[in-house]
Amino acid sequence: MPSRKHPNAMNTPLLSLENISYRIGDATLISDVSLHLQPDEMVSLIGPNGAGKSTLVKLILGLIKPTSGKIISHAKSVSYVPQRFSVPAILPLRVVDLLAQAAPNRLKDAEREFIFDKLGIHQLKSKQITHLSGGELQRTLLARALLDRPDLLILDEPMQGLDPETESWLYHFIDELPEFLRCAMLVVSHDLHWVMRGSKRVICLNKHICCQGAPSQIALAPEFTQLFGHYQPYIHHHDHCHHGDHCHHKSDS
C-alpha cells in the first residue's frame, strides 16, 4: 500500500510517483513513470488501449505493488469511481444500501443533503442498483465516493455511456464542487473532446509518460500526434473555478 503521511510543507505534493515500473514476467505494463499531484489539483490521464492507465490506477490505489520505484501519498482518504460496476441480479442491493457503506461522520448532515440534492439521489434511494440507468448509476457512484470526503478522487472514464446532456451536467458538477468537497482529482478518460475541453493539465501515457502539459501544448507534441493525430484543442476558461492556483481539470488499459 502507498505510505500515508501528513504534508509538512505548503508545496508538498498530495501524491508522488517516483520512477514507477510494473512488470509481469517479461511484460512491462508501466515503465519509469514519475508524476506529482498537488492538493486540489485536477489532472486528466489519457492514452491508447493497453497504455497502462488501469494499471497505474491500481498502483495508486495500492491494489498492486510497483516492481520498482516508490509511491508517496499524503492522502488520508482516497475515493474511486470505477469504469464498470456490476452487481449480480440476484443480489437485492439498493442505492441506500450502497450509500450506507460510506465512512460515518465525514460530512455534516447539510453537506450530505447537498450531495443528494445536486446529484438527484433522493428519488433513487429505494431503487435496486441493477435497475439504474447509466446516468443514475454514475451519479450514485459519485455520491458514494464524495460521502467519504476524499483528499484524492480517482474517476475512471466518468463520462462513458452517458447521453450528452447528462455528460455536460456531470462535467459542470465536477468542475464546480463546493469548498467542503475540494480534493485532488485524477480523471482517466479516452474521450479526447471532453479532456481537451475541460483540462488544464493532461498526462499522456503509453506505458511511459509520452508528454504532459496544457491541452494546447500536448496537442502539438509529436508523441501525441503519433497516437491521436492532429487535434485542435478547445481552451476552456475557468473564470468560475474555485480550485485556486491548482485548478487542473479532468481528463484502460
Secondary structure, DSSP 8 states (H G I E B T S, - for coil): --EE----STT--SEEEEEEEEEETTEEEEEEEEEEE-TT-EEEEE--TTSSHHHHHHHHHTSS--SEEEEEE--S-EEEE-S-----TTS--BHHHHHTTS-TTSS-HHHHHHHHHHTT-GGGTTSBGGG--HHHHHHHHHHHHHHT--SEEEEESTTTT--HHHHHHHHHHHHT--GGG--EEEEE---HHHHHHH-SSEEEESSSEEEEE-HHHHTT-HHHHHHH----------TT--SGGG-------
